[in-house]
């Protein structure tokens, strides 16, 4: 390249990278985070700044990236992988990388400003969360419970939206895996539907909503992909007898303590979803309980199709102690994992941005209300 550029990652949620500027391109290597006690490692995103000159032509090359899960190696960089970019950190636009035989990606790009940010998905940081919670605190229907402290001492909030009359409730958790920002925007859509529309308000008269908007705050701040800083996967090991606190997951220990207290009080949620992002977008079902779980969840699948942009379909989940598996087996809650396709929202024929996820969350409110007869 004729003019040098600088990659900057000194801000919250920026992903750890190795990078080098050659005569032809900026060579970028994402760095893995690792699970304690196993060979599992994952790097699933990027978020960084390029500093140069407006109008400067830059060629970026993402070097081949291999993750390990369950002992299996898989290349992350796929053909057609999209990213988003922004000059002001507010308005984000999609771009698509070229895929090469060596499994690298490249993008030839004209910088629209002296500073341009690139992210695999539209970012959502703890600052965004703080603004969201501050707005919620103005509502008389919102209450707040600190259910845990993260490994690094940050509060994990559970927000309850209630009109004080409902006999059933829904539990939604986002950001068990740090990079998966779609769930955070999805929950904003849930809240907007419930608090800002007459129909949503009527649903809230009959159905309470419990929201955990950012489970893995430490990982978000550090720009990690899957695990928390102690190497715990917050979507695994939901099984009786597992000591989450001792194994580096105080966030999960707090959630299970809250559920145990709710069970003793006769107030367990009737339905629960853990919100994630991937490149497929399926509803991952837990193993059937022999009591009609599968039939009920297939009905929910149909309602998602009716009320939201979801089109991908239900499939068997990992069956390895996920949030969905554990809440069904330990508490009898109809629970599942909803993967939001980070690359393509079929129902909108678009690369998803914040507005799409908020619309998805808004429609979900109607789908789950219908599902629970509320």
C-alpha positions as CSV (number, residue, x, y, z in Angstrom):
1,X,0.0,0.0,0.0
2,X,1.2,3.5,-0.8
3,X,0.3,5.0,2.5
4,X,0.5,3.2,5.9
5,X,-2.5,2.6,8.1
6,X,-2.8,1.8,11.8
7,X,-5.1,-0.8,13.4
8,X,-6.4,0.4,16.8
9,X,-8.0,-1.8,19.4
10,X,-7.7,0.3,22.5
11,X,-11.5,0.5,23.2
12,X,-14.1,-1.6,24.9
13,X,-15.1,-4.8,23.1
14,X,-12.4,-4.5,20.5
15,X,-11.1,-8.0,19.6
16,X,-7.6,-9.0,20.3
17,X,-5.6,-9.2,17.0
18,X,-2.2,-9.8,15.5
19,X,-1.7,-7.6,12.4
20,X,1.0,-6.5,10.0
21,X,1.1,-4.0,7.1
22,X,2.7,-5.3,4.0
23,X,3.3,-3.6,0.6
24,X,0.0,-5.2,-0.6
25,X,-2.3,-5.4,2.4
26,X,-3.1,-5.3,6.0
27,X,-2.7,-8.9,7.3
28,X,-5.1,-9.6,10.2
29,X,-5.1,-12.6,12.5
30,X,-7.9,-13.0,15.1
31,X,-6.8,-14.5,18.4
32,X,-8.6,-17.3,20.2
33,X,-9.9,-17.4,23.7
34,X,-9.6,-20.8,25.4
35,X,-11.7,-23.1,27.6
36,X,-10.3,-24.2,30.9
37,X,-9.5,-27.9,31.1
38,X,-9.9,-28.7,27.4
39,X,-8.4,-28.0,24.0
40,X,-11.4,-26.0,23.0
41,X,-10.6,-22.6,21.5
42,X,-12.6,-20.1,19.6
43,X,-12.3,-16.8,17.7
44,X,-15.6,-15.9,16.0
45,X,-15.5,-12.3,15.2
46,X,-13.5,-9.1,14.8
47,X,-13.9,-5.5,15.9
48,X,-11.2,-3.0,15.3
49,X,-10.5,0.5,13.9
50,X,-8.5,1.3,10.8
51,X,-6.8,4.8,11.0
52,X,-5.7,6.3,7.7
53,X,-6.9,9.0,5.4
54,X,-10.4,9.5,4.0
55,X,-10.4,8.2,0.4
56,X,-7.5,5.9,0.9
57,X,-7.7,2.5,-0.7
58,X,-6.9,-0.3,1.7
59,X,-6.8,-4.1,1.1
60,X,-7.5,-6.1,4.2
61,X,-6.7,-9.8,4.4
62,X,-8.1,-12.0,7.2
63,X,-5.7,-14.9,7.7
64,X,-7.1,-18.5,7.9
65,X,-8.7,-19.2,11.3
66,X,-9.2,-22.6,12.8
67,X,-11.3,-23.2,15.9
68,X,-11.5,-26.3,18.0
69,X,-14.6,-27.6,19.8
70,X,-15.1,-31.1,21.2
71,X,-11.8,-32.1,19.7
72,X,-12.9,-31.2,16.2
73,X,-11.2,-28.5,14.1
74,X,-13.2,-26.2,11.9
75,X,-12.4,-23.3,9.8
76,X,-14.3,-20.2,10.7
77,X,-13.8,-18.0,7.6
78,X,-16.4,-19.1,5.1
79,X,-17.4,-18.0,1.7
80,X,-19.8,-15.1,1.7
81,X,-18.9,-13.9,5.2
82,X,-20.2,-10.4,5.8
83,X,-18.9,-7.6,8.1
84,X,-20.2,-4.2,9.0
85,X,-18.4,-0.9,9.1
86,X,-19.0,2.6,10.5
87,X,-17.4,6.0,10.6
88,X,-19.3,7.4,13.6
89,X,-20.1,4.2,15.5
90,X,-23.8,4.7,15.1
91,X,-24.7,4.1,11.4
92,X,-23.4,0.7,10.3
93,X,-23.3,-0.7,6.7
94,X,-22.6,-4.2,5.5
95,X,-19.7,-5.4,3.3
96,X,-18.9,-8.9,2.0
97,X,-15.4,-10.3,1.9
98,X,-13.9,-12.4,-0.9
99,X,-13.1,-16.0,0.0
100,X,-9.8,-17.6,-1.3
101,X,-8.7,-21.2,-1.7
102,X,-6.3,-20.9,1.2
103,X,-9.3,-20.1,3.4
104,X,-8.4,-16.5,3.9
105,X,-10.7,-13.6,3.3
106,X,-9.9,-10.2,1.6
107,X,-11.6,-6.9,1.2
108,X,-10.6,-4.0,-1.0
109,X,-12.1,-0.9,0.6
110,X,-12.0,2.9,0.3
111,X,-11.8,4.4,3.7
112,X,-14.8,6.8,4.1
113,X,-13.1,8.7,6.9
114,X,-9.8,9.0,8.8
115,X,-11.2,6.5,11.3
116,X,-13.3,3.6,10.2
117,X,-14.5,0.8,12.5
118,X,-15.1,-2.8,11.3
119,X,-17.0,-5.5,13.1
120,X,-18.4,-8.9,12.2
121,X,-21.7,-7.8,13.7
122,X,-23.0,-4.4,14.9
123,X,-21.4,-3.9,18.3
124,X,-23.3,-3.6,21.6
125,X,-21.1,-2.7,24.6
126,X,-21.6,-2.2,28.3
127,X,-22.1,1.5,27.6
128,X,-25.0,0.6,25.4
129,X,-26.4,-1.6,28.1
130,X,-26.1,1.2,30.7
131,X,-28.1,3.5,28.5
132,X,-30.7,0.8,28.0
133,X,-31.0,0.1,31.7
134,X,-31.2,3.9,32.5
135,X,-34.2,4.2,30.2
136,X,-35.8,1.1,31.8
137,X,-35.4,2.6,35.3
138,X,-37.9,5.3,34.4
139,X,-40.6,2.7,34.0
140,X,-42.8,1.7,37.0
141,X,-43.2,-1.7,35.4
142,X,-39.4,-2.5,35.5
143,X,-37.6,-3.9,38.5
144,X,-33.9,-4.9,38.9
145,X,-32.2,-7.8,40.6
146,X,-28.4,-8.3,40.7
147,X,-28.3,-12.1,40.5
148,X,-24.5,-12.4,40.3
149,X,-21.1,-10.8,40.0
150,X,-18.9,-11.8,37.1
151,X,-15.5,-13.3,37.5
152,X,-14.1,-9.8,37.4
153,X,-16.7,-8.3,39.7
154,X,-19.2,-6.7,37.3
155,X,-22.9,-6.9,38.2
156,X,-25.1,-9.3,36.2
157,X,-28.6,-7.7,36.1
158,X,-31.9,-9.5,35.8
159,X,-34.6,-7.1,34.7
160,X,-38.3,-8.0,35.4
161,X,-41.1,-6.4,33.5
162,X,-44.4,-6.9,35.2
163,X,-47.8,-5.3,35.7
164,X,-48.1,-7.3,39.0
165,X,-50.9,-9.6,37.9
166,X,-49.4,-12.3,35.7
167,X,-49.3,-16.0,36.7
168,X,-46.9,-17.0,34.0
169,X,-43.5,-15.7,33.0
170,X,-40.7,-15.9,30.4
171,X,-37.0,-15.9,31.0
172,X,-34.7,-14.6,28.2
173,X,-30.9,-14.4,28.4
174,X,-28.5,-12.7,26.0
175,X,-24.7,-12.6,25.6
176,X,-23.6,-15.8,27.2
177,X,-21.0,-15.7,24.4
178,X,-19.6,-12.2,24.2
179,X,-19.5,-11.4,20.4
180,X,-23.2,-12.4,19.9
181,X,-24.7,-9.0,20.0
182,X,-28.0,-9.8,18.2
183,X,-29.5,-11.0,21.5
184,X,-29.0,-7.6,23.1
185,X,-30.8,-5.8,20.3
186,X,-33.5,-8.5,20.4
187,X,-34.2,-7.7,24.1
188,X,-34.4,-4.0,23.3
189,X,-37.1,-4.9,20.8
190,X,-38.9,-7.0,23.5
191,X,-38.9,-4.1,25.9
192,X,-40.0,-1.6,23.3
193,X,-43.0,-3.9,22.4
194,X,-44.0,-4.4,26.0
195,X,-43.6,-0.8,27.3
196,X,-44.3,1.4,24.2
197,X,-47.3,-0.2,22.5
198,X,-50.9,-0.8,23.8
199,X,-50.9,-4.4,22.6
200,X,-47.6,-5.0,24.4
201,X,-48.9,-3.4,27.5
202,X,-51.9,-5.7,27.4
203,X,-49.6,-8.8,27.1
204,X,-47.7,-7.6,30.1
205,X,-50.9,-7.6,32.1
206,X,-50.9,-11.4,31.6
207,X,-47.3,-12.4,31.3
208,X,-44.1,-11.3,33.1
209,X,-40.8,-11.1,31.4
210,X,-37.4,-11.7,33.1
211,X,-34.4,-10.5,31.0
212,X,-30.7,-11.0,31.5
213,X,-29.4,-8.6,28.9
214,X,-25.6,-9.3,29.2
215,X,-24.5,-12.5,31.0
216,X,-20.8,-12.5,30.0
217,X,-19.9,-8.8,30.7
218,X,-16.2,-9.6,31.2
219,X,-16.0,-11.2,27.8
220,X,-17.8,-8.3,26.2
221,X,-15.4,-5.8,27.7
222,X,-12.3,-7.8,26.6
223,X,-13.6,-8.5,23.1
224,X,-13.7,-12.2,23.6
225,X,-15.6,-14.8,21.5
226,X,-17.0,-17.6,23.5
227,X,-15.7,-18.0,27.1
228,X,-15.4,-15.8,30.1
229,X,-11.9,-14.8,31.3
230,X,-11.7,-17.9,33.6
231,X,-12.3,-20.1,30.5
232,X,-15.9,-21.0,31.3
233,X,-18.5,-21.5,28.6
234,X,-21.7,-20.0,30.0
235,X,-23.8,-22.2,27.7
236,X,-22.5,-25.5,29.1
237,X,-22.6,-27.6,32.3
238,X,-26.2,-26.9,33.2
239,X,-26.6,-30.2,35.1
240,X,-27.3,-31.3,38.7
241,X,-24.3,-31.1,41.0
242,X,-22.0,-29.0,38.8
243,X,-20.4,-26.3,40.9
244,X,-20.4,-23.3,38.5
245,X,-18.8,-20.9,41.0
246,X,-15.9,-23.3,41.7
247,X,-15.4,-23.9,38.0
248,X,-15.1,-20.2,37.0
249,X,-18.7,-19.4,36.1
250,X,-20.2,-17.3,38.9
251,X,-22.6,-15.8,36.4
252,X,-24.3,-19.3,36.0
253,X,-24.2,-20.0,39.7
254,X,-26.2,-16.8,40.3
255,X,-28.8,-17.7,37.6
256,X,-29.3,-21.2,39.1
257,X,-29.7,-19.7,42.6
258,X,-32.3,-17.3,41.3
259,X,-34.2,-20.2,39.6
260,X,-34.0,-22.4,42.7
261,X,-35.5,-19.6,44.8
262,X,-38.2,-19.1,42.1
263,X,-39.0,-22.8,42.3
264,X,-39.4,-22.7,46.1
265,X,-41.7,-19.7,45.7
266,X,-43.8,-21.5,43.0
267,X,-42.8,-18.8,40.5
268,X,-40.6,-20.6,37.9
269,X,-40.8,-19.3,34.4
270,X,-43.0,-21.3,32.0
271,X,-40.7,-20.7,29.1
272,X,-37.0,-19.8,28.6
273,X,-34.7,-18.9,25.7
274,X,-31.0,-18.4,25.5
275,X,-30.2,-16.0,22.6
276,X,-27.1,-16.5,20.5
277,X,-25.7,-15.7,17.1
278,X,-24.2,-18.1,14.5
279,X,-24.2,-18.5,10.7
280,X,-27.3,-20.8,10.5
281,X,-30.1,-19.3,12.7
282,X,-31.9,-22.4,14.0
283,X,-34.0,-23.0,17.1
284,X,-32.1,-25.7,19.0
285,X,-34.3,-28.0,20.9
286,X,-33.5,-29.9,24.1
287,X,-33.9,-33.7,24.3
288,X,-37.5,-34.6,24.6
289,X,-38.8,-35.1,28.2
290,X,-41.5,-37.6,27.3
291,X,-44.1,-35.1,28.5
292,X,-44.9,-33.3,25.2
293,X,-41.9,-30.9,25.1
294,X,-41.1,-31.6,21.4
295,X,-44.7,-31.1,20.3
296,X,-44.9,-27.8,22.2
297,X,-41.7,-26.5,20.8
298,X,-42.6,-27.3,17.3
299,X,-45.8,-25.3,17.8
300,X,-43.6,-22.5,19.1
301,X,-41.4,-22.8,16.0
302,X,-44.5,-22.3,13.8
303,X,-45.5,-19.2,15.8
304,X,-42.0,-17.8,15.4
305,X,-42.4,-18.1,11.6
306,X,-45.7,-16.4,11.8
307,X,-44.7,-13.4,13.9
308,X,-41.0,-12.9,13.3
309,X,-38.4,-13.0,10.4
310,X,-37.3,-16.4,11.6
311,X,-37.4,-19.0,8.7
312,X,-34.5,-21.4,9.4
313,X,-36.3,-24.1,11.4
314,X,-36.0,-26.2,14.6
315,X,-33.3,-28.9,15.0
316,X,-31.9,-31.0,17.8
317,X,-29.5,-29.1,20.1
318,X,-26.1,-30.0,21.4
319,X,-27.5,-32.1,24.2
320,X,-24.5,-31.3,26.3
321,X,-25.7,-29.4,29.3
322,X,-26.8,-26.2,27.5
323,X,-29.0,-23.6,29.1
324,X,-32.0,-25.2,27.3
325,X,-31.1,-28.8,28.3
326,X,-30.5,-27.9,31.9
327,X,-33.5,-25.7,32.5
328,X,-35.8,-28.4,31.1
329,X,-34.2,-31.3,32.9
330,X,-33.6,-29.6,36.3
331,X,-36.7,-27.4,36.5
332,X,-39.2,-28.6,34.0
333,X,-39.1,-25.3,32.1
334,X,-39.8,-25.4,28.3
335,X,-36.4,-24.1,27.3
336,X,-34.3,-23.9,24.1
337,X,-31.5,-22.0,22.4
338,X,-32.4,-19.5,19.6
339,X,-29.5,-18.9,17.3
340,X,-29.9,-15.6,15.4
341,X,-28.2,-15.8,12.0
342,X,-25.5,-13.2,12.1
343,X,-24.9,-13.2,8.4
344,X,-28.4,-13.3,6.8
345,X,-31.9,-12.7,8.0
346,X,-34.0,-14.8,5.6
347,X,-37.3,-13.2,6.6
348,X,-36.0,-9.8,5.7
349,X,-33.6,-10.8,2.9
350,X,-30.9,-8.6,4.5
351,X,-27.7,-8.7,6.4
352,X,-29.0,-8.1,9.9
353,X,-28.4,-4.8,11.8
354,X,-29.8,-3.5,15.1
355,X,-33.2,-2.5,13.7
356,X,-33.7,-6.0,12.3
357,X,-33.0,-7.7,15.7
358,X,-35.2,-5.2,17.5
359,X,-38.0,-6.0,15.1
360,X,-37.4,-9.8,15.7
361,X,-37.6,-9.3,19.5
362,X,-40.8,-7.3,19.1
363,X,-42.5,-10.0,17.0
364,X,-41.3,-12.6,19.5
365,X,-43.4,-11.0,22.2
366,X,-46.6,-11.8,20.2
367,X,-45.3,-15.4,19.4
368,X,-44.5,-16.3,23.0
369,X,-47.8,-14.7,24.3
370,X,-49.7,-16.8,21.8
371,X,-47.7,-19.9,22.8
372,X,-48.4,-19.5,26.5
373,X,-52.0,-18.5,26.0
374,X,-51.4,-15.0,27.5
